[in-house]
Amino acid sequence: MKKHDTDSYIPKLIQSLIWIDFAYNWQYSKEVGVEEAKT
């Protein structure tokens, strides 16, 4: 039981970290694009 909980928990943790990283990079690139459009 305990091993199964860990096996399902870790992929969810990794998936959420990847999603946060993706969302942060997307927001950053969007802001950089806006700055480049201004100049």
Phi, psi and omega per residue, in radians:
M1 nan -0.811 -3.089
K2 -1.136 -0.712 -3.137
K3 -1.122 -0.676 3.130
H4 -1.112 -0.710 3.116
D5 -1.057 -0.735 -3.138
T6 -1.174 -0.722 -3.113
D7 -1.090 -0.590 -3.130
S8 -1.523 -0.432 -3.099
Y9 -1.319 -0.770 -3.051
I10 -1.106 -0.825 3.090
P11 -1.026 -0.646 3.102
K12 -1.136 -0.693 3.123
L13 -1.122 -0.799 3.127
I14 -1.106 -0.734 -3.123
Q15 -1.090 -0.716 -3.136
S16 -1.207 -0.633 3.110
L17 -1.154 -0.721 3.104
I18 -1.099 -0.720 -3.130
W19 -1.131 -0.746 3.118
I20 -1.094 -0.748 -3.140
D21 -1.105 -0.740 3.127
F22 -1.115 -0.807 -3.117
A23 -1.119 -0.688 3.138
Y24 -1.143 -0.804 -3.135
N25 -1.119 -0.667 3.138
W26 -1.135 -0.782 3.125
Q27 -1.099 -0.731 -3.122
Y28 -1.123 -0.799 -3.116
S29 -1.161 -0.561 3.108
K30 -1.160 -0.754 3.140
E31 -1.166 -0.690 3.107
V32 -1.114 -0.700 3.113
G33 -1.093 -0.665 3.107
V34 -1.158 -0.734 3.126
E35 -1.095 -0.710 -3.142
E36 -1.194 -0.564 -3.133
A37 -1.230 -0.523 -3.126
K38 -1.177 -0.713 -3.022
T39 -1.372 nan nan
